[in-house]
Amino acid sequence: MSTQSTKQELKAALKASHAWWSDMGVDIPAPLPNKPLAATKRNPQATTPQTTPQTNITAKPTEVDISKQLEKAAEQAKAAPTLEALKTVIEAFDAGVLSDHARNIVFARGNPNADIMVIGEAPGRTEDETGKPFVGPAGQLLDKMFAAINLDEASLYITNVCNWRPPENRNPNDGELALCAPFITRHMELIAPKLVVIVGGISLQALTGKAGIMKARGRWQELTIGGEQIPAMPLYHPAFLLRRPELKKDAWRDLLAIKERLKDI
Ligand code: URA
């Protein structure tokens, strides 16, 4: 048996074991070995920052293979001519601990011809199991929020800045977001939305480089998508609203601003 196929079998066995523990309700804390993808505080020897195309995310790769993966992500995403091709690229992509731990990639749901693109953070457990974004409790609230302004899946296209559920349900870190950046950049180009809804602080940071959803929510931003300036409204993440229901009134105001803006589109 070749070293390559032994490696793949080992990887599959580890993935199956993670899935089993996950079914038992246990999140596996340790990343798989030899997957130094993320540039985080855990990688104190981080070196030269690299900026990914059309985003404001700065990655600090610590090893040569990480910067190679960043290059590969950028090349492959750019070359994807269709949504289907982009999905295939992401499915086959080695995103280190992200792809090793995830059961499925989470690509999108909704209408690819919609004017409105909704971009969240990263998949949770239900999304990881189903391969669809925003289908757990937070997603149900998000659907209700849009329903309140008469928008449903036929008028929305929904995705995330990160296509894999991070281990332990943690937030994706800067290195991981940098790796995912070419994919969301190409995803936005292929959808070519007229309006973007940025859901949550991680997506705000990933798409605009701005920190602080508390301050940015309700304030129109601009994203450059395929050379066009596209209006983007940051919203509180519905998972946050489930914990802080008193803030729903702000979210309602932001939804009304979106409804108003849609009249010009
Ligand atoms: N939170 C997100 O940001 N995206 C999902 O798909 C699910 C939960």
Residues whose N, C-alpha, C, O or C-beta is under 5 A from the ligand:
A	BS01	URA	G120 E121 A122 P123 G124 E127 K132 P133 F134 A138 N160
